[in-house]
Amino acid sequence: MKVLYFLIIIASIILIISLSFETFRNDSFLEHSIYFDIQFWICIYFTLNFFIFLFLSENKMKFIAKYSIILLLSIPYLSILDYTSIELTTKQTYLISFLPLFRGGVALVMLILLIMERNTTALFISYLLLLFSIIYFISLIFFIFERGVNVDVKSYSDALWWAGMTVTTLGSNIIPITSVGKISTTVLAATGMTAFPIFTVYFSSIVNHFSKLDKDKQSK
């Protein structure tokens, strides 16, 4: 199980690298580019993994009911759009290209929980990795939709600055213009307000744990 989850994460990292590369190149994502081909084969691999997990599960009906969303995230939607000749804008297609990456996020959380036995540290690391992943993905989306429209977004570094200031709820001097940019700002700010209190809870639990150990030593 751990090996399968690890391989899914490696495949997802390859997807992230290829997607980032084409984001900065401003490719169309439907012209048989690097990401187009890579996503197709990795989605096939994701689908095979789903059926492997299904085969290994003791209660197959319960597994399907619980994890059917994983199968939906493993479908190579770009290839289906290309085969069926469904016409979407480049930016709409770009949003769809993110779907298989959520499969990697699920595998990452499951692997951490398996390795670290569901303790507080495992949950904290999971939240931390998911937070940075969300920040990165939303910054890419913001960059694609605001570039060429927003005079304040000239390079990805501008989008990254916007993401950092927004997620910390400090506020950025970059004001979104597009609808997707405005939605991204709202989602990222809400993510920051939700995630950062977890840091406080985690470090408070560590301090309380060491304080309890000190009291136990003193009592002995």
C-alpha positions in Angstrom: 0.0 0.0 0.0 2.8 2.4 1.0 4.7 1.7 -2.3 1.6 2.2 -4.4 0.8 5.6 -2.7 4.5 6.6 -3.1 4.4 5.8 -6.8 1.2 7.9 -7.2 2.9 10.8 -5.5 6.0 10.5 -7.8 3.6 10.5 -10.8 1.8 13.6 -9.4 5.1 15.4 -9.0 5.9 14.7 -12.7 2.5 16.2 -13.5 3.1 19.3 -11.5 6.5 19.8 -13.1 5.2 19.4 -16.6 2.1 21.6 -15.9 4.3 24.3 -14.4 6.6 24.2 -17.4 3.8 24.7 -19.8 2.2 27.4 -17.6 5.2 29.5 -17.9 5.5 28.8 -21.6 1.8 29.7 -22.1 1.0 26.5 -24.0 -2.6 25.6 -25.0 -2.8 22.2 -23.2 -4.8 20.7 -26.1 -2.2 20.6 -28.8 -0.5 17.3 -27.9 2.0 19.1 -25.7 4.3 17.5 -23.1 1.7 17.8 -20.4 -1.1 16.4 -22.7 0.8 13.2 -23.3 2.2 12.9 -19.8 -1.2 13.4 -18.2 -2.8 10.7 -20.4 -0.4 7.9 -19.4 -0.3 9.0 -15.7 -4.1 9.0 -15.6 -4.1 5.5 -17.0 -1.7 4.5 -14.2 -3.9 6.2 -11.7 -6.9 4.2 -13.0 -4.9 0.9 -12.8 -4.0 1.8 -9.2 -7.6 2.3 -8.3 -8.5 -1.2 -9.5 -5.4 -2.6 -7.7 -6.6 -1.1 -4.4 -10.1 -2.4 -5.2 -8.7 -5.9 -5.7 -6.8 -5.7 -2.4 -9.8 -4.4 -0.4 -11.7 -6.8 1.8 -15.1 -5.1 1.2 -15.2 -4.1 -2.4 -18.6 -2.5 -2.4 -17.7 -0.3 0.6 -14.4 0.6 -1.1 -16.3 1.7 -4.3 -18.8 3.7 -2.3 -16.0 5.4 -0.3 -13.4 6.0 -3.0 -15.3 6.4 -6.2 -14.2 10.1 -6.3 -10.6 8.8 -6.8 -11.6 7.1 -10.0 -13.3 10.3 -11.2 -10.0 12.2 -10.5 -8.1 9.6 -12.5 -9.9 10.1 -15.8 -7.8 11.7 -18.6 -10.2 14.5 -19.3 -7.9 16.4 -21.7 -7.7 13.3 -24.0 -11.5 12.9 -23.8 -12.0 16.6 -24.8 -9.6 16.2 -27.6 -11.1 12.9 -28.9 -14.7 14.2 -28.7 -13.7 17.6 -30.2 -15.5 19.5 -27.4 -14.6 23.1 -27.7 -13.5 24.9 -24.6 -11.4 28.0 -24.1 -7.7 27.6 -23.3 -8.3 28.8 -19.7 -11.2 26.5 -19.2 -9.1 23.6 -20.3 -6.3 24.7 -18.0 -8.6 24.4 -15.0 -9.7 20.9 -16.1 -6.0 19.9 -16.3 -5.7 20.3 -12.5 -8.2 17.5 -11.7 -5.7 14.6 -11.7 -3.4 16.5 -9.3 -6.0 16.1 -6.6 -5.5 12.3 -6.9 -1.9 12.9 -5.9 -3.0 15.0 -2.9 -5.2 12.2 -1.6 -2.3 9.7 -2.0 0.1 12.1 -0.1 -2.2 12.4 2.9 -2.8 8.6 3.0 0.9 7.8 2.8 1.7 10.2 5.6 -1.0 8.7 7.8 0.2 5.2 7.1 3.8 6.0 7.8 3.2 8.1 11.0 0.3 6.1 12.4 -2.3 8.9 12.5 -0.6 11.0 15.2 -0.7 14.7 15.7 2.6 15.2 13.8 1.3 13.3 10.8 -1.8 15.4 10.6 0.2 18.6 10.9 2.5 17.6 8.1 -0.5 16.7 5.9 -2.0 20.1 6.5 1.3 21.8 5.8 1.9 20.0 2.5 -1.7 20.5 1.4 -1.5 24.2 2.3 1.6 24.8 0.2 0.1 22.7 -2.6 -3.1 24.8 -2.6 -1.0 28.1 -2.5 1.0 26.9 -5.5 -1.9 25.7 -7.6 -4.0 28.8 -7.0 -1.0 31.0 -7.8 -0.7 29.3 -11.1 -4.4 29.7 -11.9 -4.2 33.4 -10.8 -1.2 33.9 -13.0 -2.8 32.4 -16.1 -6.1 34.3 -15.8 -4.6 37.7 -14.7 -1.6 37.7 -17.0 -2.2 40.0 -20.0 -5.3 41.5 -18.3 -3.9 42.9 -15.0 -1.1 45.4 -15.4 0.2 44.4 -12.0 0.8 40.8 -13.0 3.8 40.8 -15.3 5.5 37.6 -14.2 4.9 34.6 -12.0 6.8 36.2 -9.2 4.0 38.8 -9.0 1.4 36.0 -8.7 3.5 34.3 -6.0 3.7 37.6 -4.1 0.0 38.0 -4.4 -0.5 34.5 -3.1 1.8 35.0 -0.1 0.2 38.2 1.0 -3.4 36.8 0.4 -3.0 33.5 2.3 -1.5 35.3 5.3 -4.5 37.7 5.1 -2.2 40.7 5.1 -3.6 41.9 1.8 -1.7 42.5 -1.5 -1.3 45.6 -3.6 -2.3 43.4 -6.6 -6.1 43.7 -7.1 -7.6 40.9 -9.2 -9.6 41.9 -12.3 -11.0 38.7 -13.7 -13.8 36.7 -12.1 -11.5 33.7 -11.6 -8.9 36.0 -10.0 -11.4 37.3 -7.6 -12.6 33.8 -6.7 -9.0 32.7 -6.2 -8.4 35.6 -3.9 -11.4 34.7 -1.8 -10.5 31.0 -1.7 -6.9 31.6 -0.8 -7.8 34.1 2.0 -10.3 31.6 3.4 -7.7 28.8 3.2 -5.2 31.0 5.2 -7.8 31.8 7.9 -8.6 28.1 8.2 -5.1 26.7 8.1 -3.0 29.0 10.2 -4.9 28.4 13.4 -3.8 24.8 13.0 -0.2 25.9 13.5 -1.2 27.5 16.8 -3.0 24.4 18.0 -0.1 22.1 17.0 2.6 24.1 18.7 0.4 24.6 21.7 0.0 20.8 22.0 3.8 20.4 21.8 4.4 22.9 24.5 1.7 21.2 26.7 3.3 17.8 26.0 6.8 19.0 27.2 5.3 20.8 30.1 3.6 17.6 31.2 6.8 15.6 30.8 8.6 18.2 33.0 5.9 18.0 35.7 6.1 14.2 35.6 9.9 14.3 36.1 9.6 16.8 39.0 6.9 14.7 40.7 9.2 11.6 40.6 
